[in-house]
Amino acid sequence: MTAFLSHGNGVSATTDREFAEAILRVAADPMNFQQGTARAAAYFEEALATNPLLRVLNASVHDRQQGS
């Protein structure tokens, strides 16, 4: 979570209530969060692309599809 919040204008939430309030804050002014959201999305995309476990799982699924 800290890594994602470090990319810009994220809203931290640790309880259900804080999470709900954060959603309302972002929904009320989505343009204020657009740049940070784009940076966090790019970070998450990179994290998924470089995750060794996901690469192995993806290769395994691809191999099974090729064998069908």
C-alpha positions in Angstrom: 0.0 0.0 0.0 2.8 2.4 0.9 4.4 1.9 -2.5 1.1 2.8 -4.3 0.5 5.8 -2.1 4.0 7.1 -2.9 3.0 7.6 -6.5 1.0 10.7 -5.9 -2.3 11.7 -4.5 -3.6 8.4 -3.1 -5.9 8.2 -0.1 -4.8 5.9 2.7 -7.5 3.8 4.4 -7.1 1.2 7.1 -10.6 0.6 8.3 -13.8 -0.1 6.4 -15.1 3.4 7.3 -11.9 5.1 6.1 -12.1 3.1 2.9 -15.7 4.1 2.3 -14.9 7.8 3.0 -11.9 7.6 0.6 -14.1 6.2 -2.2 -16.5 9.1 -1.6 -13.7 11.7 -1.7 -12.3 10.3 -4.9 -15.8 10.0 -6.5 -16.5 13.6 -5.6 -13.4 14.9 -7.4 -12.0 12.2 -9.7 -10.0 14.7 -11.8 -7.9 15.6 -8.7 -6.8 12.0 -8.5 -6.3 11.3 -12.3 -2.5 11.8 -12.4 -1.8 9.8 -9.3 -4.1 7.0 -10.5 -2.3 6.8 -13.8 1.1 6.6 -12.1 -0.2 3.9 -9.7 -1.7 1.9 -12.6 1.6 2.0 -14.5 3.4 0.9 -11.3 1.0 -2.0 -10.7 1.2 -3.1 -14.4 5.0 -3.2 -14.1 4.8 -5.1 -10.8 2.6 -7.7 -12.4 4.7 -8.0 -15.5 7.9 -8.6 -13.5 6.4 -10.9 -10.9 8.2 -14.3 -11.3 5.3 -16.3 -10.0 2.9 -14.8 -12.4 5.3 -15.5 -15.3 5.4 -19.2 -14.3 1.7 -19.4 -14.0 1.1 -17.6 -17.3 3.5 -20.0 -19.0 1.8 -23.0 -17.5 -1.6 -21.8 -18.7 -0.3 -21.0 -22.1 1.3 -24.5 -22.4 -2.0 -26.1 -21.4 -3.8 -24.0 -24.1 -1.3 -25.1 -26.7 -1.7 -28.7 -25.8 -5.5 -28.6 -26.2 
